[in-house]
């Protein structure tokens, strides 16, 4: 087993939430599934996520000055998988919010972000966004990712 395969396997044992980052690029809405998400700062409110430098969608998100981050609900694994495999957002599963950001309909939480900084991080770029809008939905269970499989976390 290569060192990078071993590292990837080890990281898969850390459960994470699942997000879809969405932006407009060249006149169309694009999305990407990301579980490399974290809060950074309260003042100003900053979050980060990372994208593989060699990902076909990386240029779109590195160029995006505005994007949304949707925290997916436990029953939205199909959207997560779709956005992991396709650059567009799934038909009938997204819309534009009142602030002009493409968002995943029915997500637990949506953060509207403005690009704050981009940092190199090995074979990824770390994108830091300043949160300029927040929408919190109901208290549905969250979609999780653990050992390369989707699951849920909640109060049930």
Secondary structure, DSSP 8 states (H G I E B T S, - for coil): --HHHHHHHHHTTS-EE-EEEEEEETTEEEEEEE--EEEEETTTTEEEEEEETT-TTHHHHHH-SEEEEEE-BTT-HHHHHHHHH-SB--TTSEEE-TTS-EEETT-SEEEEEEEEEEEEETTEEEEEEEEEEEEE-----EEEEETTEEEEES--
